[in-house]
Amino acid sequence: MTTRRTILAGGLAGLLPLPSFAQDTNLKVDRFPLWPGAAPGGPTPAVTDQWVKRSPTGAADDIAWPHVATPMLTVVRPARPNGAAVLICPGGGYARVAVGRTGGSIAFDFAARGITAFELLYRLPHDNWAAGPDAPLQDAQRAMRVIRAGAGTRWSVDPARVAVTGFSAGGHLAARLASRSALSTYTPGDAVDRLSARPAIAGLFFPVITMLDDGVHGHSRDELLGSHAADPVWQRRYAAQLDLPADMPPSFVACNGDDPVVPMRNSVLMYEALHAAKIPAELMIFEKGGHGPPAAHRDGSPVPWMDLFLAWSRDHGWPA
């Protein structure tokens, strides 16, 4: 059953503390609109950007966006870039996007390792964009193309080494980007839109995956599909584990067995589909951690989940 607690917990994704690196204040952070003009298919009446604090006592940038009119990318640049880049899709149950304006801890963790990190503020279907449930995918596709367009000029990035990661509902968006990168979701408007949107690697963390009843996170389904949430055709169309293409990028899936928000079943379904499609894949299910990164061990030592993801990714050509 979806409760206020479920909605709030779903918004934790993408802004959780990491044990690996402290934020390096010397890293450069930029933020800019994703589209050259208005985002495609604007609703009537027009939506206005709105953000809320996630906690009354939280930091100034600990915010989430229940309405998004202007999709944005926030770039955290490494001091010594290694040529790799990652698009980060935060969560929020498709009810909001839990991302700040100055770069979150996960983006700083990637940047501390030499990886240029791009956080995505994407549009939400409940704002009545013409593309409906595909509005977030439009933004993710455009983001990948924008990153590639600036590779080697605007940023020290190799266009062949751009990954995607997603957390909670952002994991669903990342999985759809990985499997539907070639899907035509909007009319190309410039040269950027002729570039590939396919990521080199996908990292899906405590992800929402299915829209079918088996394992579904009902709140995400309701927010994504709206009035079509009970329609089996729409459920199948937006279930990220179905109809994976042969060129689906290698995918790493991780969750916690005690997640009280998004059922572990989502990660299992995704791995089973990847395995059946013969897509290189890894599944890690940690014992504890709830809806977030795995909990530290009893002695206080952290579980190196980011290191595990990167070690596996290196076997498949990213980030090196």
Phi and psi restraints in degrees (value plus and minus 20) as a CYANA .aco file:
   2 THR   PHI    -101.1   -61.1
   2 THR   PSI     107.9   147.9
   3 THR   PHI    -147.9  -107.9
   3 THR   PSI     152.6   192.6
   4 ARG   PHI     -78.0   -38.0
   4 ARG   PSI     -57.6   -17.6
   5 ARG   PHI     -80.6   -40.6
   5 ARG   PSI     -60.9   -20.9
   6 THR   PHI     -81.5   -41.5
   6 THR   PSI     -64.6   -24.6
   7 ILE   PHI     -83.1   -43.1
   7 ILE   PSI     -64.9   -24.9
   8 LEU   PHI     -87.0   -47.0
   8 LEU   PSI     -61.5   -21.5
   9 ALA   PHI     -84.5   -44.5
   9 ALA   PSI     -56.3   -16.3
  10 GLY   PHI     -82.9   -42.9
  10 GLY   PSI     -43.6    -3.6
  11 GLY   PHI    -101.9   -61.9
  11 GLY   PSI     -23.2    16.8
  12 LEU   PHI     -90.9   -50.9
  12 LEU   PSI     -43.9    -3.9
  13 ALA   PHI     -81.1   -41.1
  13 ALA   PSI     116.8   156.8
  14 GLY   PHI      72.6   112.6
  14 GLY   PSI     -34.1     5.9
  15 LEU   PHI    -145.1  -105.1
  15 LEU   PSI       4.0    44.0
  16 LEU   PHI    -107.0   -67.0
  16 LEU   PSI     130.3   170.3
  17 PRO   PHI     -88.4   -48.4
  17 PRO   PSI     126.3   166.3
  18 LEU   PHI    -136.5   -96.5
  18 LEU   PSI     122.9   162.9
  19 PRO   PHI    -102.3   -62.3
  19 PRO   PSI     -34.8     5.2
  20 SER   PHI     -93.7   -53.7
  20 SER   PSI     -64.6   -24.6
  21 PHE   PHI    -159.4  -119.4
  21 PHE   PSI     121.0   161.0
  22 ALA   PHI     -98.1   -58.1
  22 ALA   PSI     136.0   176.0
  23 GLN   PHI     -86.7   -46.7
  23 GLN   PSI     113.7   153.7
  24 ASP   PHI    -114.5   -74.5
  24 ASP   PSI      90.3   130.3
  25 THR   PHI     -90.5   -50.5
  25 THR   PSI     -27.7    12.3
  26 ASN   PHI    -103.7   -63.7
  26 ASN   PSI     -30.9     9.1
  27 LEU   PHI     -91.5   -51.5
  27 LEU   PSI     122.6   162.6
  28 LYS   PHI    -108.3   -68.3
  28 LYS   PSI     117.4   157.4
  29 VAL   PHI    -143.4  -103.4
  29 VAL   PSI     108.6   148.6
  30 ASP   PHI    -144.7  -104.7
  30 ASP   PSI     133.2   173.2
  31 ARG   PHI    -161.1  -121.1
  31 ARG   PSI     113.5   153.5
  32 PHE   PHI    -174.0  -134.0
  32 PHE   PSI     137.5   177.5
  33 PRO   PHI     -85.9   -45.9
  33 PRO   PSI     127.0   167.0
  34 LEU   PHI     -98.6   -58.6
  34 LEU   PSI     -56.9   -16.9
  35 TRP   PHI    -123.9   -83.9
  35 TRP   PSI     128.5   168.5
  36 PRO   PHI     -87.2   -47.2
  36 PRO   PSI     -44.8    -4.8
  37 GLY   PHI    -153.8  -113.8
  37 GLY   PSI    -162.6  -122.6
  38 ALA   PHI     -88.4   -48.4
  38 ALA   PSI     127.5   167.5
  39 ALA   PHI     -83.5   -43.5
  39 ALA   PSI     130.7   170.7
  40 PRO   PHI     -87.2   -47.2
  40 PRO   PSI     127.1   167.1
  41 GLY   PHI      48.4    88.4
  41 GLY   PSI      23.8    63.8
  42 GLY   PHI     -81.1   -41.1
  42 GLY   PSI     123.9   163.9
  43 PRO   PHI    -100.1   -60.1
  43 PRO   PSI     143.2   183.2
  44 THR   PHI    -144.4  -104.4
  44 THR   PSI     100.8   140.8
  45 PRO   PHI     -89.8   -49.8
  45 PRO   PSI     140.2   180.2
  46 ALA   PHI     -84.7   -44.7
  46 ALA   PSI     126.2   166.2
  47 VAL   PHI    -107.0   -67.0
  47 VAL   PSI     132.3   172.3
  48 THR   PHI    -139.5   -99.5
  48 THR   PSI     118.4   158.4
  49 ASP   PHI     -79.3   -39.3
  49 ASP   PSI     110.4   150.4
  50 GLN   PHI    -159.2  -119.2
  50 GLN   PSI     118.9   158.9
  51 TRP   PHI    -151.2  -111.2
  51 TRP   PSI     136.7   176.7
  52 VAL   PHI    -153.9  -113.9
  52 VAL   PSI     132.1   172.1
  53 LYS   PHI     -93.7   -53.7
  53 LYS   PSI     120.2   160.2
  54 ARG   PHI    -102.0   -62.0
  54 ARG   PSI     -36.3     3.7
  55 SER   PHI    -171.6  -131.6
  55 SER   PSI     116.0   156.0
  56 PRO   PHI     -77.9   -37.9
  56 PRO   PSI     -49.2    -9.2
  57 THR   PHI    -124.2   -84.2
  57 THR   PSI     -11.9    28.1
  58 GLY   PHI     -94.9   -54.9
  58 GLY   PSI     150.6   190.6
  59 ALA   PHI     -82.7   -42.7
  59 ALA   PSI     140.1   180.1
  60 ALA   PHI     -79.0   -39.0
  60 ALA   PSI     -53.4   -13.4
  61 ASP   PHI    -118.8   -78.8
  61 ASP   PSI      -8.8    31.2
  62 ASP   PHI    -105.5   -65.5
  62 ASP   PSI      60.7   100.7
  63 ILE   PHI    -151.2  -111.2
  63 ILE   PSI     147.7   187.7
  64 ALA   PHI    -161.3  -121.3
  64 ALA   PSI     136.7   176.7
  65 TRP   PHI    -136.2   -96.2
  65 TRP   PSI      85.2   125.2
  66 PRO   PHI     -97.8   -57.8
  66 PRO   PSI     -35.7     4.3
  67 HIS   PHI    -161.3  -121.3
  67 HIS   PSI     113.5   153.5
  68 VAL   PHI    -150.0  -110.0
  68 VAL   PSI      94.6   134.6
  69 ALA   PHI    -118.0   -78.0
  69 ALA   PSI     -50.7   -10.7
  70 THR   PHI    -142.9  -102.9
  70 THR   PSI      74.2   114.2
  71 PRO   PHI     -78.9   -38.9
  71 PRO   PSI     121.7   161.7
  72 MET   PHI    -153.1  -113.1
  72 MET   PSI     136.2   176.2
  73 LEU   PHI    -137.4   -97.4
  73 LEU   PSI     111.1   151.1
  74 THR   PHI    -129.1   -89.1
  74 THR   PSI     102.2   142.2
  75 VAL   PHI    -127.1   -87.1
  75 VAL   PSI     106.5   146.5
  76 VAL   PHI    -129.0   -89.0
  76 VAL   PSI      93.5   133.5
  77 ARG   PHI    -116.5   -76.5
  77 ARG   PSI     112.4   152.4
  78 PRO   PHI     -89.6   -49.6
  78 PRO   PSI     134.8   174.8
  79 ALA   PHI     -87.3   -47.3
  79 ALA   PSI     -55.3   -15.3
  80 ARG   PHI    -150.4  -110.4
  80 ARG   PSI      63.4   103.4
  81 PRO   PHI     -85.2   -45.2
  81 PRO   PSI     119.7   159.7
  82 ASN   PHI    -120.0   -80.0
  82 ASN   PSI     -15.4    24.6
  83 GLY   PHI      77.9   117.9
  83 GLY   PSI     -35.2     4.8
  84 ALA   PHI    -107.9   -67.9
  84 ALA   PSI     134.8   174.8
  85 ALA   PHI    -159.5  -119.5
  85 ALA   PSI     137.3   177.3
  86 VAL   PHI    -161.4  -121.4
  86 VAL   PSI     114.0   154.0
  87 LEU   PHI    -113.2   -73.2
  87 LEU   PSI     105.2   145.2
  88 ILE   PHI    -127.0   -87.0
  88 ILE   PSI     102.1   142.1
  89 CYS   PHI    -124.9   -84.9
  89 CYS   PSI      84.6   124.6
  90 PRO   PHI     -92.6   -52.6
  90 PRO   PSI     148.4   188.4
  91 GLY   PHI    -118.3   -78.3
  91 GLY   PSI    -185.5  -145.5
  92 GLY   PHI     123.4   163.4
  92 GLY   PSI      -9.3    30.7
  93 GLY   PHI      46.8    86.8
  93 GLY   PSI      -0.2    39.8
  94 TYR   PHI      40.8    80.8
  94 TYR   PSI     -12.1    27.9
  95 ALA   PHI    -111.9   -71.9
  95 ALA   PSI     -45.2    -5.2
  96 ARG   PHI    -182.2  -142.2
  96 ARG   PSI     153.1   193.1
  97 VAL   PHI    -140.9  -100.9
  97 VAL   PSI      96.9   136.9
  98 ALA   PHI    -107.6   -67.6
  98 ALA   PSI      63.3   103.3
  99 VAL   PHI    -170.6  -130.6
  99 VAL   PSI     121.1   161.1
 100 GLY   PHI    -111.1   -71.1
 100 GLY   PSI    -182.6  -142.6
 101 ARG   PHI    -134.5   -94.5
 101 ARG   PSI     -23.6    16.4
 102 THR   PHI    -141.8  -101.8
 102 THR   PSI      -7.6    32.4
 103 GLY   PHI      72.6   112.6
 103 GLY   PSI     106.1   146.1
 104 GLY   PHI    -110.6   -70.6
 104 GLY   PSI     155.9   195.9
 105 SER   PHI     -84.0   -44.0
 105 SER   PSI     -55.3   -15.3
 106 ILE   PHI     -87.3   -47.3
 106 ILE   PSI     -61.7   -21.7
 107 ALA   PHI     -81.8   -41.8
 107 ALA   PSI     -60.8   -20.8
 108 PHE   PHI     -88.2   -48.2
 108 PHE   PSI     -53.9   -13.9
 109 ASP   PHI     -83.4   -43.4
 109 ASP   PSI     -67.1   -27.1
 110 PHE   PHI     -79.4   -39.4
 110 PHE   PSI     -66.8   -26.8
 111 ALA   PHI     -83.8   -43.8
 111 ALA   PSI     -55.4   -15.4
 112 ALA   PHI     -83.3   -43.3
 112 ALA   PSI     -40.3    -0.3
 113 ARG   PHI    -116.5   -76.5
 113 ARG   PSI     -13.6    26.4
 114 GLY   PHI      74.1   114.1
 114 GLY   PSI     -17.8    22.2
 115 ILE   PHI    -116.7   -76.7
 115 ILE   PSI     104.1   144.1
 116 THR   PHI     -92.4   -52.4
 116 THR   PSI     103.0   143.0
 117 ALA   PHI    -129.4   -89.4
 117 ALA   PSI     114.7   154.7
 118 PHE   PHI    -142.5  -102.5
 118 PHE   PSI      92.7   132.7
 119 GLU   PHI    -110.2   -70.2
 119 GLU   PSI     113.6   153.6
 120 LEU   PHI    -125.0   -85.0
 120 LEU   PSI     103.5   143.5
 121 LEU   PHI    -118.0   -78.0
 121 LEU   PSI      88.5   128.5
 122 TYR   PHI    -130.9   -90.9
 122 TYR   PSI     140.8   180.8
 123 ARG   PHI     -96.3   -56.3
 123 ARG   PSI     140.0   180.0
 124 LEU   PHI    -136.0   -96.0
 124 LEU   PSI     118.1   158.1
 125 PRO   PHI     -80.2   -40.2
 125 PRO   PSI     -50.4   -10.4
 126 HIS   PHI     -88.6   -48.6
 126 HIS   PSI     -27.7    12.3
 127 ASP   PHI    -107.0   -67.0
 127 ASP   PSI     -12.2    27.8
 128 ASN   PHI      46.3    86.3
 128 ASN   PSI      18.9    58.9
 129 TRP   PHI     -87.3   -47.3
 129 TRP   PSI     131.0   171.0
 130 ALA   PHI     -79.4   -39.4
 130 ALA   PSI     -52.8   -12.8
 131 ALA   PHI     -97.7   -57.7
 131 ALA   PSI     -28.5    11.5
 132 GLY   PHI      36.4    76.4
 132 GLY   PSI    -146.2  -106.2
 133 PRO   PHI     -84.4   -44.4
 133 PRO   PSI     -33.4     6.6
 134 ASP   PHI    -110.6   -70.6
 134 ASP   PSI     -22.5    17.5
 135 ALA   PHI     -79.7   -39.7
 135 ALA   PSI     -64.4   -24.4
 136 PRO   PHI     -82.2   -42.2
 136 PRO   PSI     -57.3   -17.3
 137 LEU   PHI     -87.2   -47.2
 137 LEU   PSI     -57.9   -17.9
 138 GLN   PHI     -74.2   -34.2
 138 GLN   PSI     -65.9   -25.9
 139 ASP   PHI     -87.2   -47.2
 139 ASP   PSI     -59.1   -19.1
 140 ALA   PHI     -86.3   -46.3
 140 ALA   PSI     -62.4   -22.4
 141 GLN   PHI     -81.5   -41.5
 141 GLN   PSI     -66.8   -26.8
 142 ARG   PHI     -81.5   -41.5
 142 ARG   PSI     -60.0   -20.0
 143 ALA   PHI     -80.9   -40.9
 143 ALA   PSI     -65.0   -25.0
 144 MET   PHI     -80.6   -40.6
 144 MET   PSI     -60.0   -20.0
 145 ARG   PHI     -89.7   -49.7
 145 ARG   PSI     -58.4   -18.4
 146 VAL   PHI     -83.8   -43.8
 146 VAL   PSI     -62.4   -22.4
 147 ILE   PHI     -79.9   -39.9
 147 ILE   PSI     -66.8   -26.8
 148 ARG   PHI     -86.3   -46.3
 148 ARG   PSI     -55.7   -15.7
 149 ALA   PHI     -84.3   -44.3
 149 ALA   PSI     -52.1   -12.1
 150 GLY   PHI    -114.0   -74.0
 150 GLY   PSI     -19.6    20.4
 151 ALA   PHI     -84.8   -44.8
 151 ALA   PSI     108.5   148.5
 152 GLY   PHI      65.0   105.0
 152 GLY   PSI     -30.4     9.6
 153 THR   PHI    -143.6  -103.6
 153 THR   PSI     -87.4   -47.4
 154 ARG   PHI     -93.6   -53.6
 154 ARG   PSI     -55.3   -15.3
 155 TRP   PHI    -154.4  -114.4
 155 TRP   PSI     132.8   172.8
 156 SER   PHI    -103.2   -63.2
 156 SER   PSI      53.7    93.7
 157 VAL   PHI    -152.2  -112.2
 157 VAL   PSI     119.3   159.3
 158 ASP   PHI    -107.4   -67.4
 158 ASP   PSI     100.6   140.6
 159 PRO   PHI     -82.1   -42.1
 159 PRO   PSI     -38.2     1.8
 160 ALA   PHI    -105.1   -65.1
 160 ALA   PSI     -25.8    14.2
 161 ARG   PHI    -142.7  -102.7
 161 ARG   PSI      37.4    77.4
 162 VAL   PHI    -136.8   -96.8
 162 VAL   PSI      98.2   138.2
 163 ALA   PHI    -123.0   -83.0
 163 ALA   PSI     150.9   190.9
 164 VAL   PHI    -148.0  -108.0
 164 VAL   PSI     120.4   160.4
 165 THR   PHI    -148.0  -108.0
 165 THR   PSI     129.5   169.5
 166 GLY   PHI    -164.2  -124.2
 166 GLY   PSI     127.9   167.9
 167 PHE   PHI    -147.5  -107.5
 167 PHE   PSI     105.3   145.3
 168 SER   PHI      40.5    80.5
 168 SER   PSI    -145.3  -105.3
 169 ALA   PHI     -81.8   -41.8
 169 ALA   PSI     -48.3    -8.3
 170 GLY   PHI     -84.3   -44.3
 170 GLY   PSI     -45.2    -5.2
 171 GLY   PHI     -86.9   -46.9
 171 GLY   PSI     -55.9   -15.9
 172 HIS   PHI     -84.6   -44.6
 172 HIS   PSI     -64.9   -24.9
 173 LEU   PHI     -82.5   -42.5
 173 LEU   PSI     -63.2   -23.2
 174 ALA   PHI     -83.6   -43.6
 174 ALA   PSI     -59.9   -19.9
 175 ALA   PHI     -85.8   -45.8
 175 ALA   PSI     -59.5   -19.5
 176 ARG   PHI     -88.5   -48.5
 176 ARG   PSI     -58.0   -18.0
 177 LEU   PHI     -81.2   -41.2
 177 LEU   PSI     -63.3   -23.3
 178 ALA   PHI     -84.2   -44.2
 178 ALA   PSI     -57.1   -17.1
 179 SER   PHI    -115.6   -75.6
 179 SER   PSI     -36.9     3.1
 180 ARG   PHI    -146.2  -106.2
 180 ARG   PSI      11.4    51.4
 181 SER   PHI     -82.9   -42.9
 181 SER   PSI     -49.1    -9.1
 182 ALA   PHI    -111.7   -71.7
 182 ALA   PSI     -24.0    16.0
 183 LEU   PHI     -87.5   -47.5
 183 LEU   PSI     110.5   150.5
 184 SER   PHI    -100.2   -60.2
 184 SER   PSI      84.7   124.7
 185 THR   PHI    -127.4   -87.4
 185 THR   PSI     -31.8     8.2
 186 TYR   PHI    -174.7  -134.7
 186 TYR   PSI     139.8   179.8
 187 THR   PHI     -97.2   -57.2
 187 THR   PSI     105.2   145.2
 188 PRO   PHI     -76.8   -36.8
 188 PRO   PSI     118.1   158.1
 189 GLY   PHI    -136.4   -96.4
 189 GLY   PSI     -34.0     6.0
 190 ASP   PHI    -177.8  -137.8
 190 ASP   PSI    -197.7  -157.7
 191 ALA   PHI     -84.3   -44.3
 191 ALA   PSI     -49.1    -9.1
 192 VAL   PHI     -77.5   -37.5
 192 VAL   PSI     -58.8   -18.8
 193 ASP   PHI     -92.1   -52.1
 193 ASP   PSI     -23.8    16.2
 194 ARG   PHI    -109.4   -69.4
 194 ARG   PSI     -26.6    13.4
 195 LEU   PHI    -102.5   -62.5
 195 LEU   PSI     139.3   179.3
 196 SER   PHI     -90.0   -50.0
 196 SER   PSI     123.1   163.1
 197 ALA   PHI    -123.8   -83.8
 197 ALA   PSI     -13.4    26.6
 198 ARG   PHI     -97.5   -57.5
 198 ARG   PSI     105.4   145.4
 199 PRO   PHI     -96.8   -56.8
 199 PRO   PSI     135.8   175.8
 200 ALA   PHI     -97.1   -57.1
 200 ALA   PSI     -51.5   -11.5
 201 ILE   PHI    -165.6  -125.6
 201 ILE   PSI     128.4   168.4
 202 ALA   PHI    -141.8  -101.8
 202 ALA   PSI     110.9   150.9
 203 GLY   PHI    -136.2   -96.2
 203 GLY   PSI      96.9   136.9
 204 LEU   PHI    -135.8   -95.8
 204 LEU   PSI      93.9   133.9
 205 PHE   PHI    -136.7   -96.7
 205 PHE   PSI     105.5   145.5
 206 PHE   PHI      15.2    55.2
 206 PHE   PSI      34.6    74.6
 207 PRO   PHI    -103.7   -63.7
 207 PRO   PSI     128.1   168.1
 208 VAL   PHI     -93.6   -53.6
 208 VAL   PSI     111.9   151.9
 209 ILE   PHI    -148.3  -108.3
 209 ILE   PSI     -78.8   -38.8
 210 THR   PHI    -107.6   -67.6
 210 THR   PSI     131.3   171.3
 211 MET   PHI    -132.1   -92.1
 211 MET   PSI     -21.5    18.5
 212 LEU   PHI    -102.3   -62.3
 212 LEU   PSI     146.8   186.8
 213 ASP   PHI     -84.5   -44.5
 213 ASP   PSI     -53.5   -13.5
 214 ASP   PHI     -89.5   -49.5
 214 ASP   PSI      80.3   120.3
 215 GLY   PHI      70.5   110.5
 215 GLY   PSI     -17.7    22.3
 216 VAL   PHI     -84.5   -44.5
 216 VAL   PSI     122.7   162.7
 217 HIS   PHI    -110.1   -70.1
 217 HIS   PSI      79.5   119.5
 218 GLY   PHI     -78.5   -38.5
 218 GLY   PSI     -55.8   -15.8
 219 HIS   PHI     -85.1   -45.1
 219 HIS   PSI     -63.8   -23.8
 220 SER   PHI     -82.6   -42.6
 220 SER   PSI     -60.9   -20.9
 221 ARG   PHI     -83.2   -43.2
 221 ARG   PSI     -64.3   -24.3
 222 ASP   PHI     -81.7   -41.7
 222 ASP   PSI     -62.3   -22.3
 223 GLU   PHI     -90.9   -50.9
 223 GLU   PSI     -58.9   -18.9
 224 LEU   PHI     -92.9   -52.9
 224 LEU   PSI     -65.7   -25.7
 225 LEU   PHI    -117.5   -77.5
 225 LEU   PSI     -35.0     5.0
 226 GLY   PHI      36.4    76.4
 226 GLY   PSI    -146.0  -106.0
 227 SER   PHI     -86.8   -46.8
 227 SER   PSI     -31.6     8.4
 228 HIS   PHI    -118.2   -78.2
 228 HIS   PSI     -11.4    28.6
 229 ALA   PHI     -79.9   -39.9
 229 ALA   PSI     -49.6    -9.6
 230 ALA   PHI    -115.4   -75.4
 230 ALA   PSI     -17.1    22.9
 231 ASP   PHI    -105.4   -65.4
 231 ASP   PSI      97.1   137.1
 232 PRO   PHI     -79.3   -39.3
 232 PRO   PSI     -51.5   -11.5
 233 VAL   PHI     -85.8   -45.8
 233 VAL   PSI     -64.6   -24.6
 234 TRP   PHI     -90.1   -50.1
 234 TRP   PSI     -57.8   -17.8
 235 GLN   PHI     -79.0   -39.0
 235 GLN   PSI     -63.7   -23.7
 236 ARG   PHI     -88.4   -48.4
 236 ARG   PSI     -60.4   -20.4
 237 ARG   PHI     -81.0   -41.0
 237 ARG   PSI     -54.6   -14.6
 238 TYR   PHI    -128.2   -88.2
 238 TYR   PSI      -9.7    30.3
 239 ALA   PHI     -97.7   -57.7
 239 ALA   PSI      94.6   134.6
 240 ALA   PHI     -89.2   -49.2
 240 ALA   PSI     -35.0     5.0
 241 GLN   PHI    -108.2   -68.2
 241 GLN   PSI     -25.0    15.0
 242 LEU   PHI    -118.1   -78.1
 242 LEU   PSI     127.8   167.8
 243 ASP   PHI      37.2    77.2
 243 ASP   PSI      28.8    68.8
 244 LEU   PHI     -92.1   -52.1
 244 LEU   PSI     115.0   155.0
 245 PRO   PHI     -98.7   -58.7
 245 PRO   PSI     142.6   182.6
 246 ALA   PHI     -84.7   -44.7
 246 ALA   PSI     -45.9    -5.9
 247 ASP   PHI    -117.2   -77.2
 247 ASP   PSI      -1.3    38.7
 248 MET   PHI     -75.5   -35.5
 248 MET   PSI     110.2   150.2
 249 PRO   PHI     -88.1   -48.1
 249 PRO   PSI     135.5   175.5
 250 PRO   PHI     -70.9   -30.9
 250 PRO   PSI     118.9   158.9
 251 SER   PHI    -153.7  -113.7
 251 SER   PSI     113.8   153.8
 252 PHE   PHI    -128.4   -88.4
 252 PHE   PSI     108.2   148.2
 253 VAL   PHI    -143.8  -103.8
 253 VAL   PSI     111.8   151.8
 254 ALA   PHI    -164.3  -124.3
 254 ALA   PSI     123.8   163.8
 255 CYS   PHI    -177.3  -137.3
 255 CYS   PSI     159.7   199.7
 256 ASN   PHI    -133.9   -93.9
 256 ASN   PSI     121.8   161.8
 257 GLY   PHI     -87.5   -47.5
 257 GLY   PSI     -38.8     1.2
 258 ASP   PHI    -125.3   -85.3
 258 ASP   PSI       0.7    40.7
 259 ASP   PHI     -81.9   -41.9
 259 ASP   PSI      97.3   137.3
 260 PRO   PHI    -109.0   -69.0
 260 PRO   PSI     -21.2    18.8
 261 VAL   PHI    -127.7   -87.7
 261 VAL   PSI     -87.3   -47.3
 262 VAL   PHI    -120.1   -80.1
 262 VAL   PSI      97.5   137.5
 263 PRO   PHI     -77.1   -37.1
 263 PRO   PSI     120.6   160.6
 264 MET   PHI     -73.1   -33.1
 264 MET   PSI     -47.9    -7.9
 265 ARG   PHI     -72.9   -32.9
 265 ARG   PSI     -52.1   -12.1
 266 ASN   PHI     -78.3   -38.3
 266 ASN   PSI     -66.6   -26.6
 267 SER   PHI     -86.6   -46.6
 267 SER   PSI     -59.5   -19.5
 268 VAL   PHI     -84.1   -44.1
 268 VAL   PSI     -64.8   -24.8
 269 LEU   PHI     -79.7   -39.7
 269 LEU   PSI     -61.0   -21.0
 270 MET   PHI     -86.0   -46.0
 270 MET   PSI     -64.6   -24.6
 271 TYR   PHI     -83.5   -43.5
 271 TYR   PSI     -63.5   -23.5
 272 GLU   PHI     -79.5   -39.5
 272 GLU   PSI     -60.0   -20.0
 273 ALA   PHI     -87.9   -47.9
 273 ALA   PSI     -61.9   -21.9
 274 LEU   PHI     -82.1   -42.1
 274 LEU   PSI     -64.6   -24.6
 275 HIS   PHI     -83.1   -43.1
 275 HIS   PSI     -62.7   -22.7
 276 ALA   PHI     -85.3   -45.3
 276 ALA   PSI     -52.4   -12.4
 277 ALA   PHI    -105.9   -65.9
 277 ALA   PSI     -17.8    22.2
 278 LYS   PHI      41.4    81.4
 278 LYS   PSI      14.6    54.6
 279 ILE   PHI    -111.3   -71.3
 279 ILE   PSI     109.2   149.2
 280 PRO   PHI     -73.9   -33.9
 280 PRO   PSI     108.5   148.5
 281 ALA   PHI    -173.0  -133.0
 281 ALA   PSI     134.4   174.4
 282 GLU   PHI    -153.6  -113.6
 282 GLU   PSI     118.9   158.9
 283 LEU   PHI    -143.1  -103.1
 283 LEU   PSI     107.9   147.9
 284 MET   PHI    -146.8  -106.8
 284 MET   PSI     105.0   145.0
 285 ILE   PHI    -138.2   -98.2
 285 ILE   PSI      91.8   131.8
 286 PHE   PHI    -108.9   -68.9
 286 PHE   PSI     134.5   174.5
 287 GLU   PHI     -85.5   -45.5
 287 GLU   PSI     -68.7   -28.7
 288 LYS   PHI    -155.0  -115.0
 288 LYS   PSI     137.9   177.9
 289 GLY   PHI     130.3   170.3
 289 GLY   PSI     -30.4     9.6
 290 GLY   PHI      43.4    83.4
 290 GLY   PSI    -163.1  -123.1
 291 HIS   PHI    -114.9   -74.9
 291 HIS   PSI      58.3    98.3
 292 GLY   PHI     152.9   192.9
 292 GLY   PSI    -188.8  -148.8
 293 PRO   PHI     -79.8   -39.8
 293 PRO   PSI     137.7   177.7
 294 PRO   PHI     -81.1   -41.1
 294 PRO   PSI     127.0   167.0
 295 ALA   PHI     -89.7   -49.7
 295 ALA   PSI     133.2   173.2
 296 ALA   PHI     -84.6   -44.6
 296 ALA   PSI     137.7   177.7
 297 HIS   PHI     -88.0   -48.0
 297 HIS   PSI     148.1   188.1
 298 ARG   PHI     -78.3   -38.3
 298 ARG   PSI     -52.0   -12.0
 299 ASP   PHI    -102.9   -62.9
 299 ASP   PSI     -16.5    23.5
 300 GLY   PHI      72.9   112.9
 300 GLY   PSI     -28.4    11.6
 301 SER   PHI     -93.7   -53.7
 301 SER   PSI     117.9   157.9
 302 PRO   PHI     -96.0   -56.0
 302 PRO   PSI     133.7   173.7
 303 VAL   PHI    -102.6   -62.6
 303 VAL   PSI     102.6   142.6
 304 PRO   PHI    -100.6   -60.6
 304 PRO   PSI      43.8    83.8
 305 TRP   PHI     -85.7   -45.7
 305 TRP   PSI     -55.4   -15.4
 306 MET   PHI     -87.9   -47.9
 306 MET   PSI     -60.3   -20.3
 307 ASP   PHI     -82.2   -42.2
 307 ASP   PSI     -59.9   -19.9
 308 LEU   PHI     -83.9   -43.9
 308 LEU   PSI     -62.8   -22.8
 309 PHE   PHI     -82.1   -42.1
 309 PHE   PSI     -66.4   -26.4
 310 LEU   PHI     -89.3   -49.3
 310 LEU   PSI     -57.3   -17.3
 311 ALA   PHI     -82.9   -42.9
 311 ALA   PSI     -63.5   -23.5
 312 TRP   PHI     -86.1   -46.1
 312 TRP   PSI     -61.8   -21.8
 313 SER   PHI     -81.9   -41.9
 313 SER   PSI     -55.7   -15.7
 314 ARG   PHI     -82.2   -42.2
 314 ARG   PSI     -50.9   -10.9
 315 ASP   PHI     -83.7   -43.7
 315 ASP   PSI     -37.9     2.1
 316 HIS   PHI    -139.2   -99.2
 316 HIS   PSI       3.2    43.2
 317 GLY   PHI      70.5   110.5
 317 GLY   PSI     -11.7    28.3
 318 TRP   PHI    -157.3  -117.3
 318 TRP   PSI     120.6   160.6
 319 PRO   PHI    -103.7   -63.7
 319 PRO   PSI     -36.5     3.5
